[in-house]
Amino acid sequence: MFKYYLCVNRKKSYLLVAVLLFCTLVAALLFNLPGILRDQLEARFASAGFELQSMRVTSLGLNAASISGMQLRSAEDGMLIKLSQVRLGYQPGELLSGYINSLEIGSMEVHLPDSGSHSVMQQLRQLRTLLDEDWRGRVPVRQAAVAHFAVYRGEQANPLLSVQLNFSNRDNLLQGEILLFPQQQHQRFLQLQQRGGGEWLLEATDRDQQPVLSATLQLQKSSPLTIRLHTNLQELRAWGALFQIPFPPHQAQMDVTLSLVPDFDKLEVGFELDGMLEQVNDETLQLQRADLSARGEIQLQQDQRSVQIETASSMTLYGLKRGPITSEELKINSTAHFVINESGLQGVFDSGLQMHARQFKYQDVLLQRVDMNSTQQQTFAWQSGSGWVMGASRVVINHQGVNAGSVKTGAGSLDLNHGEWRFPLTQMTPYEISGQVQQVEFGRTKFAGVELQSMGKVYWQESRPVSALHGDVDLRSASISRGDLNIRKARFIASGKVDVTDDDLTGELDAGAQLQSGGMQIKDVSVKSMQMKSTKTQNFSLNSNANDSSDVLWSFGENRFEIEHRGVASSAMALAAGSIELKSDSWSYPLRQNLSGDVKMPAVTVKSDKSAYTFGSTQGEFEVDGKLLTIDATTRYKATATGLRLKIEQSLQQGAGTLSFNSKAQSLEKLGRAMKRITTAWPQELLVATGTAKFDGSVAWDGGLQESRVDISVSKGGGRYAEVYFSGLNTDFKFDLYPKIEGRAKKISIKLIDIGVPISGLSASLRLEWPKKAKKPVMTFSNLKLSLLKGRVTGKRMRIDLNRRNHDFTLALHHLDIAEIVRLHGFAGLNAAGKVSGTIPVRLGPKGVSVRKGRIRADKPGGTISYVPDEKGKVLKSASLQSEILLNLLRDFRYDVLDAETEYKTDGQLLMKMQLIGKSPQEFKEHPVHLNLTLDQNILSLLESLRSVNGLNERIDKRVRQTYKQ
């Protein structure tokens, strides 16, 4: 029994010793936990490259400890980390295996070194190392929180970053949370998760911890670091104030994938960027979607403070609308290399920068299929506070057409060479531009083969797209057409400036601006070539808000132009080469008021058919009322020195127009001398000494010549035709030149004609006709009346057809005084009384005037003849008995019948056979006496002798008598 009891008690003693030893070990462990914790932390920090410089550990029981005065120093770059108010919670068993259940840090300060020795490449290497490891098993803390985390540059007082941190490593998921703006109501969170080795998720959330930005970081074989980013800019905008990033105000969704391939030895990083942006919609920018793709390389510089980037990128914008710019699809391809440093960036776009749009619209200007390609490098730079600086470049722009409402074009190309410009737009940019377009339609006006060249300077202001433009322009067009207007080889050359305001465009063209044309056709009016040049500065303005129904679109100031042309021709007339001086007052387009000005044309030659008419200086005024052009001018016909006043009215919508002219009274003497020089149709034997003439005429056209006429008024004309003198010529002759040639004078009157005997009171009407253009005219005189020998001569109708050799008509004699006839012949001692009437058939032939079978009879009751011969007569009396009887009968012969038949030959010889029946109271009181007499005399010689003896009739105009004094 005792032996059994002893064995039992011995076993109990061994168990008690074991229990006591365990308790002793546990107590020793508990009292030495701070040392174990320090060893664990120091080993952990050392493996991470940090030296634990100081730390005080205090045990707070079996499950907690506190740390104060903890400082860590990075062995590589000297970065210093200070921690205070650190409290740890743990389980003794887990602590032995290196795990801490909870970690609370009151303050954690990270002081970055001033030297900047921590390079971007080094941080990228650390990031790759961080991503490459599975930190879920390496982070020894289950739960961690930092009440105040701040990052400083060296010993600077103000932190670069101040946040609140929380971390958790539970359930095989490492995740962290960064609280931004911890002292503000609008707090924002950053959350990160490690789901496995090489894959991290980063999210930015709002106050309710709803994610607004999501980024996935992955390590792959082809691209060691890939970042996928998804965000909503509407929510992300609240983050902009923290990082001082001016996020745009639109509501956009963005998905971006960035792949990085670092080469740590060469300090290079290759990258690929693919992304999409959609649902951009705000006041300044609307965009349905944007696709972005970029490839390139990042080269870190030796100073570690700048990077050099080379990239080839492609971006496509869908449904773009930015201010006045819209495009359904816009593609941009570029290759660039640039350097980013602390002050900004600077670089170069390589030649070949491309932009393509199926449609591109600026305000109301729509371009179809636009391609833009740069042909040389372009530098660019950006600095904070000063904006962008873009260097000089050359760009070729091709398009398939432009539609600007009233302006439409066909396909064309543009070569633009510009100098440096800045954004925001300020200062000045020089430019050169050239291009061509197949055709342009401006309303009803069509341009074909348009070429443009221009160079100058663009002056910018930040508040406007363009502030001012100074330069010159050379615009050419192979043809311009508008309705019936056609212009060939048109060219516009000008220099000037344009200023741009909010609603208006104002400017001025320097003197010397030119408009040239190789030829012009307006209906049937053609101009061989012309050049219009301004002689003074031309001011103009454009109201961009104007509309055709109410407002003025263009406004122009007054100007003076010189127009030179090589000839104008139409179906009606032709204008020889010459020059025109034109002065215009201020006017606007569309015309809301009349446009008026002055016009001057020196030395104008007008050609009609085969004749040429030269005019002296032509000057006057013009007026345009929107539909009608009116010109009032004065000119002088050089050949006749005739001063004319012109009025031209031309419809601007149709081809219809009129020209009317009139002259002041002009000397017939000077006009006659001039007419002899300029035309063989003027009778060379006609000499004019006195009188005046006035002209009044008109021309009308409508597509072609419609009618043309001239009226000639002659007043108090006097002169000589061959040996016939006249004065007191008055007539109004109306002459139609088109569509048929004819003339008429209701009355031609001549006060006095002296052919050796006076003819007075001549009057007649005249009609002049050209049956056919190839024929000579036909003249018809009607109602001829004149006074002769105290009687009258009349002619009812005298038709003279110059296409025939002979012209026949009849003159009627009324009550010619026989006493006057006897007196003209000058028979001494012969007296006669009585009057005769009759008819004279006249023929005008090639050799002159002739009369056959003219008939003259005495008027009732007859007359008397008394012949008392002088000494010569007595000789005749003694010659024969018959002569004596005849003389006795004629001493007092009273006739009842006088019947004479006349013949007149072209040589002036008059043969008259007379039969007289009457009584002679002295010889044969009861028996009638029949006398047959024959008169044979040369009338021309008689008239010539009468003129020699008597001279010109005293009633002939005094000026005529003085001019042709015998």
ZIHU-V262470 format. One record per backbone hydrogen bond with DSSP energy under -1.0 kcal/mol. CO is the residue of the C=O (numbers start at 1). NH is the residue of the N-H. Records with the same first field share a line. If there is no record, write none. Layout:
BEGIN
CO=NH / NH
END
This chain:
BEGIN
1=5
2=6
3=7
4=8
5=9
6=10
7=11
8=12
9=13
10=14
11=15
12=16
13=17
14=18
15=19
16=20
17=21
18=22
19=23
20=24
21=25
22=26
23=27
24=28
25=29
26=30
27=31
30=33
32=36
33=37
34=38
35=39
36=40
37=41
38=42
39=43
40=44
41=45
42=46
43=47
44=48
45=50
46=49
49=75
51=53 / 73
54=71
56=68
58=66
63=90
64=60
65=88
66=58
67=86
68=56
70=83
71=53 / 54
72=81
73=51
74=78
79=74
80=111
81=72
82=109
83=70
84=106 / 107
85=106
86=67
87=104
88=65
89=101 / 102
91=95
92=96
94=99
95=98
100=142
102=89
103=145
104=87
105=147
107=84
108=150
109=82
110=152
111=80
112=154
117=119
119=123
120=124
121=125
122=126
123=127
124=128
125=129
126=130
127=131
128=132
129=133
131=198
133=135
134=137
135=139
140=100
142=169
143=103
144=167
145=105
146=165
148=108
149=163
150=110
151=160 / 161
152=112
153=156
161=151
163=149
164=179
165=146
166=177
167=144
168=175
170=173
173=170
174=194
175=168
176=192
177=166
178=190
179=164
180=188
181=184
185=187
188=180
189=205
190=178
191=203
192=176
193=201
194=174
196=199
198=219
199=195 / 196
200=217
201=193
202=215
203=191
204=212 / 213
205=189
206=209
210=206
212=232
213=204
214=230
215=202
216=228
217=200
218=226
223=220
225=260
226=218
227=258
228=216
229=256
230=214
231=254
232=236
233=237
235=238
236=239
237=240
239=243
240=245
245=247
252=233
253=278
254=231
255=276
256=229
257=274
258=227
259=272
260=225
261=270
263=268
267=300
268=263
269=298
270=261
271=296
272=259
273=294
274=257
275=292
276=255
277=290
278=253
280=287
285=282
286=321
287=280
288=279
289=318
290=277
291=316
292=275
293=314
294=273
295=312
296=271
297=310
298=269
299=308
301=304
306=301
307=340
308=299
309=338
310=297
311=336
312=295
313=334
314=293
315=332
316=291
317=330
318=288 / 289
320=327
321=286
322=325
324=363
325=322
326=361
327=320
328=319
329=358
330=317
331=356
332=315
333=354
334=313
335=350
336=311
337=348
338=309
339=346
340=307
344=341
345=382
346=339
347=380
348=337
349=378
353=374
354=333
355=372
356=331
357=370
358=369
360=367
361=326
362=365
365=362
366=403
367=360
368=400
370=357
371=398
372=355
373=396
374=352
378=349
379=391
380=347
381=389
382=345
383=386 / 387
387=383
388=423
389=381
390=421
393=418
394=375
395=416
396=373
397=414
398=371
399=412
401=368
402=409
403=366
404=406
406=443
407=404
408=441
411=438
412=399
413=436
414=397
415=434
416=395
417=432
418=393
421=390
423=388
427=460
429=458
430=419
431=456
432=417
433=454
434=415
435=452
436=413
437=450
438=449
439=410
440=447
441=408
442=445
445=442
446=481
447=440
448=478 / 479
450=437
451=476
452=435
453=474
454=433
455=472
456=431
457=470
458=429
459=467 / 468
461=464
467=500
468=459
469=498
470=457
471=496
472=455
473=494
474=453
475=492
476=451
477=490
478=489
479=448
480=487
481=446
482=485
484=523
485=482
486=521
487=480
488=518 / 519
490=477
491=516
492=475
493=514
494=473
495=510
496=471
497=508
498=469
499=506
503=544
504=501
505=542
506=499
507=540
508=497
509=538
510=513
513=534
514=493
515=532
516=491
517=530
519=488
520=527
521=486
522=525
525=522
526=569
527=520
529=566
530=517
531=564
532=515
533=562
534=512
538=509
539=557
540=507
541=555
542=505
543=546
547=551
553=543
554=589
555=541
556=587
559=584
560=535
561=582
562=533
563=580
564=531
565=578
567=528
568=575
569=526
573=570
574=607
575=568
578=565
580=563
581=600
582=561
583=598
584=559
587=556
589=554
595=624
596=585
597=622
598=583
599=620
600=581
601=618
604=615
605=576
606=613
607=574
608=611
611=608
613=606
614=638
615=604
618=601
619=634
620=599
621=632
622=597
623=630
624=595
627=652
628=625
629=650
630=623
631=648
632=621
633=646
634=619
635=644
636=616
637=641 / 642
642=637
644=635
645=662
646=633
647=660
648=631
649=658
650=629
656=651
657=701
658=649
659=699
660=647
661=697
662=645
666=693
667=671
668=672
669=673
670=674
671=675
672=676
673=677
674=678
675=679
683=686
685=722
687=720
690=718
691=668
692=715
693=666
694=713
695=663
696=711
697=661
698=709
699=659
700=706 / 707
701=657
704=702
707=700
708=737 / 738
709=698
710=735
711=696
712=733
713=694
714=731
715=692
717=729
718=689 / 690
719=726
720=687
721=724
724=721
725=754
726=719
727=752
729=717
730=749
731=714
733=712
734=744
735=710
736=742
738=708
741=770
742=736
743=768
744=734
745=766
748=764
749=730
750=762
751=761
752=727
753=759
754=725
757=755
759=753
760=787
762=750
763=785
764=748
765=782
766=745
767=780
768=743
769=778
772=775
777=802
778=769
779=800
780=767
781=798
782=765
784=795
785=763
786=793
787=760
788=791
789=817
791=788
792=814
793=786
794=812
795=784
796=783
798=781
800=779
801=804
807=844
809=842
811=840
812=794
813=838
814=792
816=836
817=821
818=822
819=823
820=824
821=825
822=826
827=830
829=868
831=866
834=818
835=859
836=816
837=857
838=813
839=855
840=811
842=809
843=850
844=807
848=845
850=843
851=904
854=902
855=839
856=900
857=837
859=862
863=895
864=833
865=893
866=831
870=874
871=875
872=876
873=877
874=878
876=879
880=884
881=885
882=886
883=887
884=888
885=889
886=890
890=867
893=865
894=919
895=863
897=917
898=858
899=915
900=856
901=913
902=854
903=911
904=851
905=908
908=939
909=905
910=937
911=903
912=935
913=901
914=933
915=899
916=931
917=896 / 897
918=929
919=894
920=923 / 924
929=918
931=916
933=914
935=912
937=910
938=942
939=943
940=944
941=945
942=946
943=947
944=948
945=949
946=950
947=951
953=956
957=961
958=962
959=963
960=964
END
